[in-house]
Each structure stands twice: as C-alpha cells, then as structure tokens.
Amino acid sequence: MQCPFVYASGRRCAGTVRQARAYGKHRFFEAGDIHDIKKVRLWCSEKDDHAGFGREGKERMEFYPDELIGLGIYDEAIAFCENVSDPPRQLT
C-alpha cells in the first residue's frame, strides 16, 4: 500500500505502509466491532510515522475512518492493522 502522506509542497511520499494499528474502545478488533475503531495509525517504510511534519497540527500519521474512506484506502489500511482480525468491507 502506498504511503498516503503528502508533503506541504504537494509531493507524495515515495514510501509504502509497513505497519498499521487501529485504536478505539478495544485493543483488538473483530469484524463485529469494527465500528468501534476511532483512529488508524500508519507507519511508513521511508519516514516511520512522519512525526514532526504535522498534518493539520498532528504529529503522527493518524486517520479517522472517514478520512481513510475519503482517500479510498479504508479497506487496505484496515487489512494492514495488526490488531484487526477478519477485516470487513468498507463502513457504510
């Protein structure tokens, strides 16, 4: 999966997502509680979590589920999450 980070200059990061983790109500998520995911953090092969580059004041590459849906990468990002088993299809 291509890293979704975009630098202020508009240049996209050339890295790939090497790890992802879902955060929310639980530490581990099953298909039935996928709606409890509040954020997904991604780590890049080139710049780890892009800390210090801040997206809208954020220091990490974290996304809300609706942001991932808007980018068209929700399913792919959830499939990378080490703490999500049997990833479901996109939220509706």
The 8 nearest C-alpha neighbors of each residue, nearest first, counted from 0:
[[1, 15, 16, 2, 75, 76, 17, 72],
 [2, 0, 15, 16, 3, 14, 13, 12],
 [1, 3, 15, 16, 14, 4, 43, 12],
 [4, 2, 1, 5, 12, 11, 70, 16],
 [5, 3, 2, 12, 11, 6, 60, 49],
 [6, 4, 11, 10, 9, 12, 3, 7],
 [5, 7, 8, 9, 10, 11, 4, 12],
 [8, 6, 9, 5, 10, 52, 54, 11],
 [9, 7, 6, 10, 5, 11, 12, 4],
 [8, 10, 7, 6, 5, 11, 12, 4],
 [11, 9, 6, 8, 5, 12, 7, 4],
 [12, 10, 5, 4, 6, 13, 9, 3],
 [11, 13, 14, 4, 5, 2, 10, 3],
 [12, 14, 11, 15, 2, 45, 1, 10],
 [15, 13, 45, 44, 2, 12, 43, 1],
 [14, 16, 1, 2, 44, 0, 43, 17],
 [15, 17, 43, 2, 0, 42, 18, 44],
 [16, 18, 44, 43, 42, 15, 19, 41],
 [19, 17, 42, 16, 41, 79, 80, 20],
 [20, 18, 80, 41, 79, 40, 42, 81],
 [19, 21, 80, 40, 39, 81, 82, 22],
 [20, 22, 39, 38, 80, 36, 40, 82],
 [23, 21, 38, 36, 37, 39, 20, 26],
 [22, 24, 36, 37, 25, 35, 38, 21],
 [23, 25, 35, 36, 26, 22, 37, 27],
 [26, 24, 27, 23, 28, 22, 35, 36],
 [25, 27, 28, 22, 82, 24, 23, 21],
 [28, 26, 82, 25, 83, 29, 84, 21],
 [27, 29, 83, 32, 82, 84, 33, 25],
 [28, 30, 84, 31, 32, 83, 33, 85],
 [29, 31, 33, 32, 87, 85, 86, 84],
 [32, 30, 29, 33, 34, 28, 87, 35],
 [31, 33, 34, 35, 29, 30, 28, 36],
 [32, 34, 35, 30, 36, 31, 28, 29],
 [35, 33, 32, 36, 90, 31, 37, 30],
 [36, 34, 33, 32, 23, 24, 37, 25],
 [37, 35, 23, 34, 22, 33, 38, 21],
 [36, 38, 23, 22, 63, 35, 64, 39],
 [39, 37, 63, 22, 62, 36, 21, 64],
 [38, 40, 21, 62, 61, 20, 22, 63],
 [41, 39, 61, 20, 19, 60, 62, 21],
 [42, 40, 19, 60, 18, 48, 61, 16],
 [41, 43, 48, 47, 18, 16, 17, 19],
 [44, 42, 47, 16, 45, 46, 15, 17],
 [43, 45, 14, 15, 17, 47, 16, 46],
 [44, 46, 14, 43, 47, 15, 13, 12],
 [47, 45, 49, 43, 48, 44, 14, 42],
 [46, 48, 43, 42, 49, 44, 45, 50],
 [49, 47, 42, 60, 50, 59, 43, 46],
 [48, 50, 46, 47, 52, 59, 60, 51],
 [51, 49, 58, 59, 48, 52, 53, 60],
 [50, 52, 58, 53, 49, 59, 57, 48],
 [51, 53, 50, 49, 58, 54, 6, 59],
 [54, 52, 57, 58, 56, 51, 55, 50],
 [53, 55, 57, 56, 52, 58, 60, 59],
 [56, 54, 57, 53, 58, 52, 59, 7],
 [55, 57, 53, 54, 58, 52, 59, 51],
 [58, 56, 53, 54, 55, 59, 60, 61],
 [57, 59, 53, 50, 51, 56, 52, 60],
 [60, 58, 50, 48, 61, 57, 49, 53],
 [59, 61, 48, 41, 40, 49, 62, 58],
 [62, 60, 40, 39, 59, 41, 38, 63],
 [61, 63, 39, 38, 66, 64, 40, 67],
 [62, 64, 38, 66, 65, 37, 39, 67],
 [63, 65, 67, 66, 68, 38, 62, 73],
 [64, 66, 68, 67, 63, 69, 62, 73],
 [67, 65, 69, 63, 68, 64, 62, 70],
 [68, 66, 73, 70, 64, 72, 69, 65],
 [67, 69, 73, 71, 65, 66, 70, 72],
 [70, 68, 66, 67, 71, 65, 72, 73],
 [69, 71, 67, 68, 72, 66, 73, 3],
 [70, 72, 68, 69, 73, 67, 74, 66],
 [73, 71, 75, 67, 70, 74, 76, 68],
 [72, 74, 67, 68, 76, 75, 71, 77],
 [75, 73, 77, 76, 72, 89, 78, 88],
 [74, 76, 78, 72, 73, 77, 79, 0],
 [77, 75, 79, 73, 78, 74, 72, 80],
 [78, 76, 80, 74, 79, 75, 73, 86],
 [77, 79, 75, 76, 80, 86, 74, 83],
 [80, 78, 76, 77, 19, 81, 18, 75],
 [81, 79, 19, 20, 77, 82, 78, 83],
 [80, 82, 20, 83, 79, 19, 18, 21],
 [81, 83, 27, 80, 28, 20, 84, 21],
 [84, 82, 28, 80, 81, 27, 29, 86],
 [83, 85, 29, 86, 28, 82, 30, 27],
 [84, 86, 30, 87, 29, 83, 78, 28],
 [87, 85, 84, 78, 30, 83, 77, 88],
 [88, 86, 30, 85, 89, 33, 74, 90],
 [87, 89, 74, 90, 86, 73, 91, 30],
 [88, 90, 74, 91, 73, 87, 68, 86],
 [91, 89, 88, 34, 68, 87, 64, 33],
 [90, 89, 88, 68, 65, 34, 64, 87]]
